[in-house]
Amino acid sequence: MNLNEILLTNGKIYTGKGFLPGSVHIINGKIVNVWTGSNLEIEQQETASQPPHTTTKGNVETIDLLGNYLVPGFIDVHIHGGNGYDVMQATSPQEINEISIFLAKHGTTTFFPTTLTAPREDIEASLTNITEAKEQGTEGASIAGVHLEGPFINEKRAGAQNSAHIRNPSIEELKRYQYIFKNQVKLLTIAPEMPGALECIQYAVGEGIVCSVGHSDATMNMVKSAINHGLSHVTHLFNGMRPLHHREPGVAGAALMLDSLTVELISDGIHVHPDVLDYICKAKPRENIILISDATSAAGLGDGEECHLGGLPCFIKNGEVRLQKTGDLAGSCLTLDKALRNMMRFTNESLEAVIPLLTENPARKMGLGDMIGAIKEGYDADLVVLNEDYYVLKTFVKGREV
């Protein structure tokens, strides 16, 4: 039997608490050994841009990391597209695959393609493409499930979602989507104040779906009631929700005050002010914060280029994506490697303090914490090599360099 065997040496290995010099041994896509120790020496790279060096002997490929950082692969639970491709507008599994390749270039090794409010047949078409892409296997980041962002939301907080296709939560419709995607819908954004929402949340949670409040005008008490039915997550905190008010905390207040809720943050400095991002890291338990991209097809494109969000025309200006019709923010141009660098800068925190927000925390939240999100024996070899300025040099998905 020919083994796919890789040895990553001479790196700064993320241990879950900090970094230690060490090496990682990978066989057939799994981490089989991790050697770290403060007594090991690191041969530092000569320049920040110097890539790791690869040699092959027999069946073993050895990659000298030259003192660069080795961290778990990033996990994006909220992502609409990238590099000109849109999850909802994709006409084939190959277009979903193109998104996966783009994401891997920026350190994302696992993603949850995210749909939008649309006619049922459009959502079904998107789920079909995602299903086929997952079954065929992507060339870049792995698909771990689908995030349904809508259509069960509140028109008052629709934002860039197409309000013409918003409908009340329906267990039957959700069952249909689960049938198409073979029970791989893993995250559902829903407005808990809408008719039928609490019953839908309870059903979804029973099916292993994480339920998230988003695009919602719910009060604090409504959110608490939804929590009693299984709600446990908040979609892109502060965006598309009833804001915090001292007489009615709303969804945003509930997200900040209730430790049972994990929150998504878009750390582009546009959707949430940098000082507010810093405050959230002080106010919320760190394990309850997840960085997302909320990226659209605009990610990877430049100002002035055409892009869409679920079929709605958008424009890019100064790194912001907005709807042509209303000027509303419509997702982001963000990638998770940039989200990491931004969050470190906004909070003045170390790499080891921010890394869990893109790795361990989303893995745990999505029930994958025993497979990905850490550099441990027995885990998938989803790994990213970062240079001293925290830019991606290499990405490995299940031990395969992509």
N, C-alpha and C positions, 0 to 999 in steps of 0.2 A: 504494500500500500504506500503510495507516494504522499507524504505529509506536506502540507503547506506550512512551512515553519519559518518564523521570523524572530529575530532577536534585536530588540531595540536597546542600545547601550548608551552609556555616558550622557544620561539626561537628568534633568531635575524632575523627579516623579511626584505628582500630586498624590498625597497619602490620605486625603480626607480631612486633614488638619493643617497641613502645610506641605512644604516641598523638601525632599531629601534626594541626594544623589543616588542613582540606581539604574536598573535595567529591567526590561519586561520581556518575557518569553511567550510567544504566541504560536499555537499549533491549531490548524484548521479553524481559524477565526475566533478561537477562545484563548483567554489569558490563562496560562498554566503555571506561571511562576512570576513573582514580583520580588526583586531583590533591592532593598533600600538600606541605607545606613549612613550615619553622620561621619563614619570613618572612611567612607568611600571618597575617592577624589574625582573631581570633574575637570576634564580638559576643556576649558572655555573656548567658545568660538572666537575667531579673530574679528569678525564684524557682525553687526546685527542682521545683515541680510544673507549671511553665509548659510546655505542649505545643509541639512544632514547628508552624510556621506554613506553610500550603499556599496557593500561588497557581497559576493555570493561564493559559498564554499559547499560543495555537495548539494544537499537539499535545503540548506539553511541560508537564508538571506539575512545578513547582519547590517543594521543601519546605525551608524554612529550619529547620535543626536547633537554632538558637539556642544553640550552644555545647555541646549535649549530646553524649554519647559515641555513636559508631557502631561496633558490633562485629559479627562474624559471627554468624549464627543458631546457636542451641544444637542439639546432636545428642544424642538420648537413645537409647542402645542397649539399655536395659533398662527397660521401662515396661508395666505391666499394665492401666492404665486411669486414669480421672480424672473428676471432676464427676459421680459416681454411675454411670458406665459402666465395664464390665469387658470386657476383650478376650475372655475365655473365655465370658462370659455373654451377649455381644451376640447379638441375634436378627436383625440386619440390618446391611448395610453402613453405613446411616445412623448407627448407634450407634458404629461405629468412627470415622466422620466427626466425631461429636460430641466424641470424645476428641481428635481432631486440632485442633478449634477451641479447646478448653480449653488444650491445650499451647501453641498459638500465642500465646495471651494472656499466657503466661509466658515467651515468648522462644524456645521450641523450634520450630525450622523443619523438622527431620527427625527421624523416630522409627522404631524397630523394634518394632512391637507384639509383646509377649512372652506366649507361652502358658505353661501349667502342666501338671504331671502330671495326666492325666485319661484316661478311656477313649478309645480310638482315634477313635471316631465323634465325640466332643466336640472333639478336637483338629482333626479334619477339618472340622467345622462352623465352627470358629473361623477356620481357614485359608481357607475358602471366603468368609466375610464380609470378611476382610482383603483377599483377592485382588480381590473385586468393588469394594471401597472404593478400592483402589489404581488399578484400571483406570478407574473412574468419575472419579477425581480428588477429592481431599479439599479442603475449604474452608479448612482450617487448615494444620497441619504436613504435610509430605509423608511418605508411607510409602516407606522405602528397602529394606525387606526384613523378614523375620520372625526373631525370636529364639525358638528352642525351648528353654525352660528345663525340662528333663525331657521325657519320662518316664524317661530312662535315668540314674537317680540312685540313691543309696544310702539305704535306709530309715533307717539309723542317723543320718543327717544330713538327714532330710527337711524338718525345720523346719515351715513352714506348707504344704508340699506334701502332697497327699493320698496317704499311703503305700499305700492300698489299690490304687492304679493304677500303682505303680512296676513297671517291667519291665526285663529285661536289654536292653542295647543291641542294636539290630537294623538291619542295613544295609537289609533289605527294607522295614522300616517307614519308615525315613528316605527311601528312594527313593519310597515312596508319597506322603509329604508333599511332596517336591520336585515330584512330578508334579502334585499339586493346586495348588501355589502357583507352578507354572511356573518352577522353579529359583530361587525368591526366598528360600528359607531361607538366611540369611546368617550366623547365629550359633547355635551349639549348646552348651548347658550339659550336661555329662556327667560321671559319676563314673568315672574311668579304671580303678579297681580292679575294676569289675564285669565279669562274663564277657562277652567279645565286644567290650569297649569299645575296645581298641587297634585292632582291625580296623575298627571303625566310625569312629574318629577318622581313620585313614589314608584311608578311603574319602571321608569328608566333606571333608577338606582338599583332596583331589584334585578335588572338585566345587566348590571355591571357598568352602567354609563355614569360618568361623573357629570353632575348637573351644576351649571354655572349661571348666576344672575347677570344679565347683561341686556343692553338696549331696553332698560326698564325704568319705570317711574314709581317703583314700589317704595312704600314707607319702611321705616325701621321694623315696625311690627309685622309687616308683610314678609320681609326678609326672614325674620325670626320664625314665622309660621312655615316658610319654605324650608328652613333648616330642619325643622321638626319632621319634615317629609323627606329629608335626605339631601337637600342642597348643600354644597360644600365649597363652592368656588366662585370667583368673581372675574368676569371678562373685562379686559383692559380698563383697570381701575381709573375712575374719574371721567372716562369717555363713554358717552351713550348711556347715562344713568342720572337719576335724581341726585343732585349734588348735596353736600353737607350743609345743613342750616342748623343754627343753635336751637330752634324750636322743633325741627323735624330732621333728624340725622340722615334720612333717606338711605339709598343704597350705598353711597360713598361713606357715610358715617358708619353704617353697619359693617362695611368692609374693614374699616380702620379699627373698630371697637371689638369685634367678635373674633376671637382667636380660632374659632372653628372654621373660619373661612380662609382659604388660600386666595391670593390675589395675583393677577397678571399685571405686569408693568411694561409699557413701551418706553424704553429709556433712550429716546432720540432727542430729548430736550425740547420737543415740539408738542407732543401730546400731553406731557406732564412736565411742569417746570422743574429744572434741576434741583432747586431747593426743596421742592415737595418730594421728589424721589429720595433725597437725603433724609427727609423727615420720616418717610414711610419705613426706611431701614432701621430707624430708631424706635418707631412706634409699634411695628408688627414683629412677632417672632420671626427670626430670619428664615426658619424652615418653611414659613408660610408665604414666601415671596418667590414668584416665578417670572423671569424675564422672557418676553415674547418678542417676535418681530412685527406681527400683524402686517407683514410685507405683502405688497400687491405685485402685479406684473411690472410695476415701476422700479422695483429693486434691481439694481444693476444697470439701469438706464440713466440718462443724463437729463438735465433741464431742457424742456422744449420737445422731448420725444413723446410720441403718442402712447397712451396706456389706457387700460380699462380696469374697472373693478366690477366683476359680475355682469359685464355688458354695458355698464354705465361709463361714458367717456370721461376721462380725467386729464388733468395737466400737471406737469411737474415744474415747480419753480422754487428755487433756493432750497432744494432738497425736500420740499413739502409736496405731498400728493393731494390734490383737491378735485372735487367734482366740477366739471365744466359748467353745469347748469346752476348750481347753488354756491359753489365755492367752499362747501364743507370739506373738512379733512376726510380723506378716503383711504384709510390704511397708511402705510409708510413705505419708505425706501430702505428701511433698516435691514441689516443682517446681524446675526447674533454675535459675530466677532466684534462688530462695531458697538453693539449693545453692551458687551462686556467692557470694552475700553471706555465708553461713555460713563457707565455706572461707576467704574473705578475713579474716574475724574470727578463726577458729580458728588460722590460720597467721600472722596479722599481715602478710600479703603484699598487694601491689598488685593492682589490676584486671588490668594487663597480664601479671602473673605467673600468674594463675589462669585467665584466659580460654582458653588452649590446652587446658585439661582438659575443656572442654565443646564445643570446636570443632575445632581442628586435630588433636588427638590421636585422638578417635573417628573423624573423617573418614579419617585415614590408616589406622587400624586396620581399618576396614571397606572399604578400597579405593576411597574416594571423595575422596581428597586432592587430586585434580586438578579437582574440580568444586565442592566446598563446603568450608566450614571456614576460609575466609580471604576477605579483601576484596582481590581481585586481578582484573585484566582477564581476561575470558573465563570467569570463575566465575559460577555461579548467583547471582543477587542475593537471597540469603538473609541478611537483615540485621536487626539489632535496635538500636533507639535506647534508651539508658539515661540516666536523669537522674543528677545528682551524688550521689545516694544509692543508685544502682545498681538502681533499679526500672525496669520496662519501660514505655516511653511508646508505642512503635510497633514492630510486627513486619512484616517483608516476606518473603514466600515467593515466590521466583522473580520478584521485582519487584512482586508484588501485595500491597498492604497488607491485612492480615487482623486 
